[in-house]
């Protein structure tokens, strides 16, 4: 069930959409340029992310000669309670 606010907003949107001439409203060159810039930015971000992800070392090394089977939670400091 739709509320009165959403019904009112929908009726204003429909009347606004009918006022445009469907033959004249196009994204045009500016729309293409904006889309191309956003696409280029996403490509550069993905390239940068891949470069940074290659540098990440997923293997944990044991500290101070401890065995790798030691649980890391045991070495964590306990929170102070007061």
Secondary structure, 3 states (H helix, E strand, C coil): CCCHHHHHHHHHHHHHHHCCCCCCCCCHHHHHHHHHHHHHHHHHHHHHHHHHHHHCCCCCCCCCCCCCCCCCCCCCCCCCCC
